[in-house]
């Protein structure tokens, strides 16, 4: 089969990679730059307050962590899918 999508969907043991991996890559990982922008806005808007408020710092770090986690998982899934169904 010449197309990776069809290759993955043709084999029932690999179909989960398409359904989960591609959905994550297409719908969840695009949140990463949005979340990183939210953190940049918070740091810019509240730069004086964030230096003295540990709860705000923790919240900003948590959002930043989620952004990089979503991007990292999307990258790993992309690598795994490409390994299972390389583009000819």
Biopython code that builds the backbone (N, CA, C, O; Angstrom):
import numpy as np
from Bio.PDB.StructureBuilder import StructureBuilder

atoms = [
    (1, "UNK", "N", (0.863, -1.170, 0.000)),
    (1, "UNK", "CA", (0.000, 0.000, 0.000)),
    (1, "UNK", "C", (0.904, 1.225, 0.000)),
    (1, "UNK", "O", (1.833, 1.308, 0.803)),
    (2, "UNK", "N", (0.645, 2.165, -0.880)),
    (2, "UNK", "CA", (1.552, 3.284, -1.105)),
    (2, "UNK", "C", (1.383, 4.432, -0.107)),
    (2, "UNK", "O", (2.271, 5.277, 0.004)),
    (3, "UNK", "N", (0.288, 4.479, 0.608)),
    (3, "UNK", "CA", (0.050, 5.613, 1.493)),
    (3, "UNK", "C", (0.097, 5.179, 2.944)),
    (3, "UNK", "O", (-0.500, 4.162, 3.295)),
    (4, "UNK", "N", (0.799, 5.930, 3.809)),
    (4, "UNK", "CA", (0.934, 5.532, 5.213)),
    (4, "UNK", "C", (-0.411, 5.369, 5.926)),
    (4, "UNK", "O", (-0.573, 4.446, 6.724)),
    (5, "UNK", "N", (-1.362, 6.235, 5.655)),
    (5, "UNK", "CA", (-2.663, 6.142, 6.312)),
    (5, "UNK", "C", (-3.334, 4.810, 5.986)),
    (5, "UNK", "O", (-3.849, 4.136, 6.878)),
    (6, "UNK", "N", (-3.329, 4.439, 4.730)),
    (6, "UNK", "CA", (-3.942, 3.178, 4.331)),
    (6, "UNK", "C", (-3.174, 1.983, 4.879)),
    (6, "UNK", "O", (-3.767, 0.966, 5.237)),
    (7, "UNK", "N", (-1.852, 2.110, 4.942)),
    (7, "UNK", "CA", (-1.028, 1.046, 5.507)),
    (7, "UNK", "C", (-1.392, 0.804, 6.963)),
    (7, "UNK", "O", (-1.542, -0.342, 7.386)),
    (8, "UNK", "N", (-1.535, 1.878, 7.731)),
    (8, "UNK", "CA", (-1.880, 1.749, 9.146)),
    (8, "UNK", "C", (-3.293, 1.215, 9.337)),
    (8, "UNK", "O", (-3.525, 0.362, 10.193)),
    (9, "UNK", "N", (-4.226, 1.706, 8.556)),
    (9, "UNK", "CA", (-5.616, 1.281, 8.714)),
    (9, "UNK", "C", (-5.849, -0.133, 8.210)),
    (9, "UNK", "O", (-6.787, -0.796, 8.652)),
    (10, "UNK", "N", (-5.010, -0.609, 7.289)),
    (10, "UNK", "CA", (-5.164, -1.952, 6.744)),
    (10, "UNK", "C", (-4.839, -3.027, 7.780)),
    (10, "UNK", "O", (-5.455, -4.093, 7.778)),
    (11, "UNK", "N", (-3.887, -2.760, 8.653)),
    (11, "UNK", "CA", (-3.481, -3.714, 9.684)),
    (11, "UNK", "C", (-4.168, -3.343, 10.998)),
    (11, "UNK", "O", (-3.948, -2.251, 11.522)),
    (12, "UNK", "N", (-4.988, -4.233, 11.529)),
    (12, "UNK", "CA", (-5.763, -3.910, 12.729)),
    (12, "UNK", "C", (-4.867, -3.642, 13.944)),
    (12, "UNK", "O", (-5.259, -2.897, 14.841)),
    (13, "UNK", "N", (-3.679, -4.235, 13.984)),
    (13, "UNK", "CA", (-2.790, -3.978, 15.118)),
    (13, "UNK", "C", (-2.125, -2.605, 15.026)),
    (13, "UNK", "O", (-1.647, -2.083, 16.033)),
    (14, "UNK", "N", (-2.091, -2.021, 13.842)),
    (14, "UNK", "CA", (-1.503, -0.689, 13.664)),
    (14, "UNK", "C", (-2.553, 0.417, 13.566)),
    (14, "UNK", "O", (-2.208, 1.598, 13.596)),
    (15, "UNK", "N", (-3.820, 0.050, 13.451)),
    (15, "UNK", "CA", (-4.872, 1.055, 13.267)),
    (15, "UNK", "C", (-4.963, 2.007, 14.449)),
    (15, "UNK", "O", (-5.327, 3.170, 14.276)),
    (16, "UNK", "N", (-4.634, 1.530, 15.657)),
    (16, "UNK", "CA", (-4.679, 2.398, 16.830)),
    (16, "UNK", "C", (-3.699, 3.557, 16.692)),
    (16, "UNK", "O", (-3.958, 4.656, 17.183)),
    (17, "UNK", "N", (-2.567, 3.312, 16.020)),
    (17, "UNK", "CA", (-1.600, 4.396, 15.808)),
    (17, "UNK", "C", (-2.201, 5.513, 14.973)),
    (17, "UNK", "O", (-1.956, 6.693, 15.226)),
    (18, "UNK", "N", (-2.978, 5.137, 13.988)),
    (18, "UNK", "CA", (-3.595, 6.180, 13.177)),
    (18, "UNK", "C", (-4.668, 6.916, 13.978)),
    (18, "UNK", "O", (-4.686, 8.146, 14.013)),
    (19, "UNK", "N", (-5.536, 6.182, 14.603)),
    (19, "UNK", "CA", (-6.662, 6.817, 15.299)),
    (19, "UNK", "C", (-6.194, 7.684, 16.460)),
    (19, "UNK", "O", (-6.648, 8.820, 16.600)),
    (20, "UNK", "N", (-5.301, 7.171, 17.291)),
    (20, "UNK", "CA", (-4.839, 7.958, 18.427)),
    (20, "UNK", "C", (-3.768, 8.961, 18.022)),
    (20, "UNK", "O", (-3.865, 10.149, 18.329)),
    (21, "UNK", "N", (-2.750, 8.470, 17.330)),
    (21, "UNK", "CA", (-1.605, 9.318, 17.000)),
    (21, "UNK", "C", (-1.944, 10.479, 16.100)),
    (21, "UNK", "O", (-1.527, 11.610, 16.351)),
    (22, "UNK", "N", (-2.691, 10.210, 15.061)),
    (22, "UNK", "CA", (-3.019, 11.294, 14.133)),
    (22, "UNK", "C", (-3.991, 12.280, 14.757)),
    (22, "UNK", "O", (-3.889, 13.483, 14.516)),
    (23, "UNK", "N", (-4.929, 11.790, 15.551)),
    (23, "UNK", "CA", (-5.853, 12.711, 16.218)),
    (23, "UNK", "C", (-5.107, 13.611, 17.189)),
    (23, "UNK", "O", (-5.393, 14.805, 17.278)),
    (24, "UNK", "N", (-4.148, 13.043, 17.919)),
    (24, "UNK", "CA", (-3.361, 13.847, 18.850)),
    (24, "UNK", "C", (-2.574, 14.898, 18.076)),
    (24, "UNK", "O", (-2.577, 16.077, 18.428)),
    (25, "UNK", "N", (-1.902, 14.457, 17.021)),
    (25, "UNK", "CA", (-1.086, 15.382, 16.238)),
    (25, "UNK", "C", (-1.920, 16.480, 15.612)),
    (25, "UNK", "O", (-1.485, 17.630, 15.549)),
    (26, "UNK", "N", (-3.106, 16.141, 15.150)),
    (26, "UNK", "CA", (-3.915, 17.114, 14.417)),
    (26, "UNK", "C", (-4.744, 18.014, 15.323)),
    (26, "UNK", "O", (-5.023, 19.157, 14.958)),
    (27, "UNK", "N", (-5.142, 17.528, 16.491)),
    (27, "UNK", "CA", (-6.093, 18.303, 17.287)),
    (27, "UNK", "C", (-5.585, 18.758, 18.645)),
    (27, "UNK", "O", (-6.082, 19.748, 19.181)),
    (28, "UNK", "N", (-4.626, 18.074, 19.207)),
    (28, "UNK", "CA", (-4.151, 18.453, 20.538)),
    (28, "UNK", "C", (-2.853, 19.241, 20.462)),
    (28, "UNK", "O", (-2.679, 20.222, 21.185)),
    (29, "UNK", "N", (-1.937, 18.819, 19.589)),
    (29, "UNK", "CA", (-0.623, 19.460, 19.584)),
    (29, "UNK", "C", (-0.667, 20.909, 19.107)),
    (29, "UNK", "O", (0.259, 21.669, 19.391)),
    (30, "UNK", "N", (-1.694, 21.304, 18.405)),
    (30, "UNK", "CA", (-1.762, 22.709, 17.993)),
    (30, "UNK", "C", (-2.024, 23.626, 19.178)),
    (30, "UNK", "O", (-1.895, 24.845, 19.057)),
    (31, "UNK", "N", (-2.386, 23.061, 20.313)),
    (31, "UNK", "CA", (-2.562, 23.873, 21.517)),
    (31, "UNK", "C", (-1.228, 24.327, 22.104)),
    (31, "UNK", "O", (-1.187, 25.306, 22.848)),
    (32, "UNK", "N", (-0.138, 23.630, 21.781)),
    (32, "UNK", "CA", (1.165, 23.960, 22.357)),
    (32, "UNK", "C", (1.578, 25.409, 22.092)),
    (32, "UNK", "O", (1.928, 26.105, 23.045)),
    (33, "UNK", "N", (1.556, 25.895, 20.857)),
    (33, "UNK", "CA", (1.944, 27.301, 20.668)),
    (33, "UNK", "C", (0.955, 28.278, 21.292)),
    (33, "UNK", "O", (1.338, 29.375, 21.700)),
    (34, "UNK", "N", (-0.308, 27.890, 21.368)),
    (34, "UNK", "CA", (-1.295, 28.769, 22.011)),
    (34, "UNK", "C", (-0.998, 28.869, 23.504)),
    (34, "UNK", "O", (-1.025, 29.963, 24.068)),
    (35, "UNK", "N", (-0.715, 27.736, 24.149)),
    (35, "UNK", "CA", (-0.399, 27.750, 25.574)),
    (35, "UNK", "C", (0.898, 28.511, 25.854)),
    (35, "UNK", "O", (0.991, 29.230, 26.848)),
    (36, "UNK", "N", (1.885, 28.357, 24.992)),
    (36, "UNK", "CA", (3.133, 29.102, 25.167)),
    (36, "UNK", "C", (2.905, 30.604, 25.018)),
    (36, "UNK", "O", (3.536, 31.406, 25.707)),
    (37, "UNK", "N", (2.003, 30.979, 24.120)),
    (37, "UNK", "CA", (1.662, 32.393, 23.960)),
    (37, "UNK", "C", (0.931, 32.918, 25.181)),
    (37, "UNK", "O", (1.140, 34.062, 25.583)),
    (38, "UNK", "N", (0.078, 32.101, 25.775)),
    (38, "UNK", "CA", (-0.614, 32.487, 27.008)),
    (38, "UNK", "C", (0.405, 32.772, 28.109)),
    (38, "UNK", "O", (0.281, 33.761, 28.832)),
    (39, "UNK", "N", (1.403, 31.916, 28.236)),
    (39, "UNK", "CA", (2.436, 32.125, 29.251)),
    (39, "UNK", "C", (3.221, 33.409, 28.961)),
    (39, "UNK", "O", (3.519, 34.173, 29.880)),
    (40, "UNK", "N", (3.552, 33.647, 27.704)),
    (40, "UNK", "CA", (4.268, 34.878, 27.353)),
    (40, "UNK", "C", (3.428, 36.106, 27.694)),
    (40, "UNK", "O", (3.961, 37.109, 28.169)),
    (41, "UNK", "N", (2.134, 36.034, 27.456)),
    (41, "UNK", "CA", (1.255, 37.154, 27.799)),
    (41, "UNK", "C", (1.218, 37.380, 29.309)),
    (41, "UNK", "O", (1.311, 38.513, 29.781)),
    (42, "UNK", "N", (1.081, 36.281, 30.062)),
    (42, "UNK", "CA", (1.037, 36.404, 31.525)),
    (42, "UNK", "C", (2.331, 37.022, 32.045)),
    (42, "UNK", "O", (2.302, 37.903, 32.904)),
    (43, "UNK", "N", (3.461, 36.560, 31.526)),
    (43, "UNK", "CA", (4.745, 37.092, 31.985)),
    (43, "UNK", "C", (4.921, 38.554, 31.600)),
    (43, "UNK", "O", (5.514, 39.327, 32.352)),
    (44, "UNK", "N", (4.416, 38.933, 30.448)),
    (44, "UNK", "CA", (4.534, 40.325, 30.015)),
    (44, "UNK", "C", (3.575, 41.225, 30.781)),
    (44, "UNK", "O", (3.958, 42.301, 31.239)),
    (45, "UNK", "N", (2.352, 40.792, 30.917)),
    (45, "UNK", "CA", (1.315, 41.618, 31.548)),
    (45, "UNK", "C", (1.510, 41.755, 33.055)),
    (45, "UNK", "O", (1.292, 42.828, 33.618)),
    (46, "UNK", "N", (1.921, 40.671, 33.705)),
    (46, "UNK", "CA", (2.028, 40.651, 35.166)),
    (46, "UNK", "C", (3.468, 40.493, 35.628)),
    (46, "UNK", "O", (3.720, 39.827, 36.633)),
    (47, "UNK", "N", (4.415, 41.088, 34.918)),
    (47, "UNK", "CA", (5.832, 40.860, 35.220)),
    (47, "UNK", "C", (6.218, 41.286, 36.635)),
    (47, "UNK", "O", (7.048, 40.622, 37.257)),
    (48, "UNK", "N", (5.652, 42.358, 37.159)),
    (48, "UNK", "CA", (5.988, 42.789, 38.521)),
    (48, "UNK", "C", (5.318, 41.900, 39.563)),
    (48, "UNK", "O", (5.918, 41.584, 40.590)),
    (49, "UNK", "N", (4.090, 41.503, 39.302)),
    (49, "UNK", "CA", (3.337, 40.703, 40.258)),
    (49, "UNK", "C", (3.845, 39.259, 40.321)),
    (49, "UNK", "O", (3.847, 38.649, 41.390)),
    (50, "UNK", "N", (4.266, 38.723, 39.200)),
    (50, "UNK", "CA", (4.679, 37.311, 39.166)),
    (50, "UNK", "C", (5.964, 37.082, 39.957)),
    (50, "UNK", "O", (6.212, 35.968, 40.419)),
    (51, "UNK", "N", (6.774, 38.106, 40.116)),
    (51, "UNK", "CA", (8.014, 37.971, 40.882)),
    (51, "UNK", "C", (7.732, 37.757, 42.370)),
    (51, "UNK", "O", (8.555, 37.186, 43.086)),
    (52, "UNK", "N", (6.579, 38.212, 42.828)),
    (52, "UNK", "CA", (6.263, 38.131, 44.256)),
    (52, "UNK", "C", (5.159, 37.134, 44.572)),
    (52, "UNK", "O", (4.877, 36.891, 45.746)),
    (53, "UNK", "N", (4.535, 36.559, 43.574)),
    (53, "UNK", "CA", (3.401, 35.656, 43.795)),
    (53, "UNK", "C", (3.773, 34.230, 43.362)),
    (53, "UNK", "O", (3.767, 33.924, 42.170)),
    (54, "UNK", "N", (4.093, 33.367, 44.321)),
    (54, "UNK", "CA", (4.514, 32.016, 43.953)),
    (54, "UNK", "C", (3.403, 31.193, 43.294)),
    (54, "UNK", "O", (3.695, 30.328, 42.468)),
    (55, "UNK", "N", (2.156, 31.441, 43.637)),
    (55, "UNK", "CA", (1.049, 30.707, 43.017)),
    (55, "UNK", "C", (0.922, 31.049, 41.531)),
    (55, "UNK", "O", (0.660, 30.173, 40.706)),
    (56, "UNK", "N", (1.106, 32.310, 41.202)),
    (56, "UNK", "CA", (1.036, 32.720, 39.796)),
    (56, "UNK", "C", (2.206, 32.126, 39.014)),
    (56, "UNK", "O", (2.045, 31.704, 37.869)),
    (57, "UNK", "N", (3.382, 32.096, 39.639)),
    (57, "UNK", "CA", (4.544, 31.481, 38.995)),
    (57, "UNK", "C", (4.307, 30.006, 38.743)),
    (57, "UNK", "O", (4.635, 29.499, 37.670)),
    (58, "UNK", "N", (3.739, 29.309, 39.719)),
    (58, "UNK", "CA", (3.456, 27.886, 39.566)),
    (58, "UNK", "C", (2.442, 27.653, 38.442)),
    (58, "UNK", "O", (2.585, 26.718, 37.655)),
    (59, "UNK", "N", (1.422, 28.505, 38.375)),
    (59, "UNK", "CA", (0.410, 28.356, 37.330)),
    (59, "UNK", "C", (1.022, 28.567, 35.947)),
    (59, "UNK", "O", (0.728, 27.816, 35.017)),
    (60, "UNK", "N", (1.866, 29.578, 35.810)),
    (60, "UNK", "CA", (2.514, 29.838, 34.521)),
    (60, "UNK", "C", (3.436, 28.682, 34.134)),
    (60, "UNK", "O", (3.464, 28.273, 32.973)),
    (61, "UNK", "N", (4.184, 28.158, 35.093)),
    (61, "UNK", "CA", (5.061, 27.022, 34.803)),
    (61, "UNK", "C", (4.269, 25.776, 34.435)),
    (61, "UNK", "O", (4.696, 25.001, 33.578)),
    (62, "UNK", "N", (3.134, 25.579, 35.067)),
    (62, "UNK", "CA", (2.290, 24.425, 34.754)),
    (62, "UNK", "C", (1.745, 24.509, 33.328)),
    (62, "UNK", "O", (1.748, 23.515, 32.601)),
    (63, "UNK", "N", (1.282, 25.681, 32.932)),
    (63, "UNK", "CA", (0.783, 25.863, 31.563)),
    (63, "UNK", "C", (1.911, 25.661, 30.562)),
    (63, "UNK", "O", (1.713, 25.039, 29.518)),
    (64, "UNK", "N", (3.094, 26.182, 30.875)),
    (64, "UNK", "CA", (4.249, 26.018, 29.997)),
    (64, "UNK", "C", (4.645, 24.543, 29.896)),
    (64, "UNK", "O", (5.005, 24.068, 28.819)),
    (65, "UNK", "N", (4.579, 23.822, 31.015)),
    (65, "UNK", "CA", (4.874, 22.393, 31.020)),
    (65, "UNK", "C", (3.892, 21.638, 30.121)),
    (65, "UNK", "O", (4.306, 20.783, 29.338)),
    (66, "UNK", "N", (2.603, 21.945, 30.225)),
    (66, "UNK", "CA", (1.606, 21.296, 29.373)),
    (66, "UNK", "C", (1.854, 21.591, 27.897)),
    (66, "UNK", "O", (1.662, 20.718, 27.051)),
    (67, "UNK", "N", (2.276, 22.808, 27.583)),
    (67, "UNK", "CA", (2.569, 23.162, 26.191)),
    (67, "UNK", "C", (3.699, 22.292, 25.641)),
    (67, "UNK", "O", (3.579, 21.735, 24.550)),
    (68, "UNK", "N", (4.779, 22.176, 26.384)),
    (68, "UNK", "CA", (5.906, 21.376, 25.904)),
    (68, "UNK", "C", (5.604, 19.881, 25.930)),
    (68, "UNK", "O", (6.110, 19.134, 25.092)),
    (69, "UNK", "N", (4.799, 19.445, 26.868)),
    (69, "UNK", "CA", (4.415, 18.037, 26.906)),
    (69, "UNK", "C", (3.578, 17.677, 25.689)),
    (69, "UNK", "O", (3.814, 16.646, 25.058)),
    (70, "UNK", "N", (2.603, 18.517, 25.351)),
    (70, "UNK", "CA", (1.767, 18.255, 24.171)),
    (70, "UNK", "C", (2.615, 18.232, 22.901)),
    (70, "UNK", "O", (2.420, 17.374, 22.041)),
    (71, "UNK", "N", (3.552, 19.168, 22.781)),
    (71, "UNK", "CA", (4.411, 19.204, 21.599)),
    (71, "UNK", "C", (5.342, 17.986, 21.558)),
    (71, "UNK", "O", (5.580, 17.423, 20.490)),
    (72, "UNK", "N", (5.860, 17.587, 22.708)),
    (72, "UNK", "CA", (6.745, 16.423, 22.756)),
    (72, "UNK", "C", (6.030, 15.130, 22.403)),
    (72, "UNK", "O", (6.562, 14.301, 21.664)),
    (73, "UNK", "N", (4.832, 14.958, 22.927)),
    (73, "UNK", "CA", (4.063, 13.754, 22.605)),
    (73, "UNK", "C", (3.722, 13.726, 21.121)),
    (73, "UNK", "O", (3.794, 12.672, 20.489)),
    (74, "UNK", "N", (3.353, 14.865, 20.564)),
    (74, "UNK", "CA", (3.041, 14.925, 19.132)),
    (74, "UNK", "C", (4.271, 14.567, 18.297)),
    (74, "UNK", "O", (4.154, 13.856, 17.298)),
    (75, "UNK", "N", (5.431, 15.046, 18.692)),
    (75, "UNK", "CA", (6.658, 14.706, 17.972)),
    (75, "UNK", "C", (6.992, 13.231, 18.053)),
    (75, "UNK", "O", (7.376, 12.622, 17.055)),
    (76, "UNK", "N", (6.847, 12.651, 19.243)),
    (76, "UNK", "CA", (7.102, 11.216, 19.392)),
    (76, "UNK", "C", (6.113, 10.380, 18.592)),
    (76, "UNK", "O", (6.501, 9.414, 17.935)),
    (77, "UNK", "N", (4.843, 10.747, 18.646)),
    (77, "UNK", "CA", (3.847, 10.007, 17.864)),
    (77, "UNK", "C", (4.132, 10.120, 16.374)),
    (77, "UNK", "O", (3.976, 9.149, 15.634)),
    (78, "UNK", "N", (4.545, 11.294, 15.935)),
    (78, "UNK", "CA", (4.902, 11.460, 14.530)),
    (78, "UNK", "C", (6.067, 10.573, 14.138)),
    (78, "UNK", "O", (6.066, 9.983, 13.058)),
    (79, "UNK", "N", (7.064, 10.476, 15.012)),
    (79, "UNK", "CA", (8.213, 9.616, 14.730)),
    (79, "UNK", "C", (7.812, 8.145, 14.700)),
    (79, "UNK", "O", (8.254, 7.392, 13.832)),
    (80, "UNK", "N", (6.971, 7.740, 15.653)),
    (80, "UNK", "CA", (6.529, 6.343, 15.688)),
    (80, "UNK", "C", (5.688, 5.992, 14.476)),
    (80, "UNK", "O", (5.850, 4.925, 13.885)),
    (81, "UNK", "N", (4.791, 6.891, 14.109)),
    (81, "UNK", "CA", (3.932, 6.628, 12.940)),
    (81, "UNK", "C", (4.779, 6.571, 11.678)),
    (81, "UNK", "O", (4.556, 5.717, 10.819)),
    (82, "UNK", "N", (5.747, 7.470, 11.559)),
    (82, "UNK", "CA", (6.610, 7.465, 10.383)),
    (82, "UNK", "C", (7.463, 6.195, 10.332)),
    (82, "UNK", "O", (7.771, 5.694, 9.250)),
    (83, "UNK", "N", (7.836, 5.684, 11.488)),
    (83, "UNK", "CA", (8.619, 4.443, 11.518)),
    (83, "UNK", "C", (7.759, 3.245, 11.126)),
    (83, "UNK", "O", (8.218, 2.342, 10.427)),
    (84, "UNK", "N", (6.494, 3.248, 11.588)),
    (84, "UNK", "CA", (5.598, 2.135, 11.268)),
    (84, "UNK", "C", (5.117, 2.189, 9.824)),
    (84, "UNK", "O", (4.916, 1.150, 9.194)),
    (85, "UNK", "N", (4.933, 3.389, 9.303)),
    (85, "UNK", "CA", (4.418, 3.543, 7.937)),
    (85, "UNK", "C", (5.186, 4.646, 7.232)),
    (85, "UNK", "O", (4.659, 5.746, 7.065)),
    (86, "UNK", "N", (6.417, 4.381, 6.815)),
    (86, "UNK", "CA", (7.212, 5.430, 6.170)),
    (86, "UNK", "C", (6.600, 5.869, 4.841)),
    (86, "UNK", "O", (5.952, 5.096, 4.135)),
    (87, "UNK", "N", (6.828, 7.115, 4.541)),
    (87, "UNK", "CA", (6.350, 7.651, 3.262)),
    (87, "UNK", "C", (7.291, 7.136, 2.164)),
    (87, "UNK", "O", (8.506, 7.307, 2.259)),
    (88, "UNK", "N", (6.736, 6.514, 1.138)),
    (88, "UNK", "CA", (7.602, 5.926, 0.085)),
    (88, "UNK", "C", (8.320, 6.973, -0.736)),
    (88, "UNK", "O", (9.075, 6.633, -1.647)),
]
sb = StructureBuilder()
sb.init_structure("model")
sb.init_model(0)
sb.init_chain("A")
sb.init_seg("    ")
for serial, (resi, resn, name, xyz) in enumerate(atoms, 1):
    if name == "N":
        sb.init_residue(resn, " ", resi, " ")
    sb.init_atom(name, np.array(xyz, "f"), 0.0, 1.0, " ", f" {name:<3s}", serial, name[0])
structure = sb.get_structure()
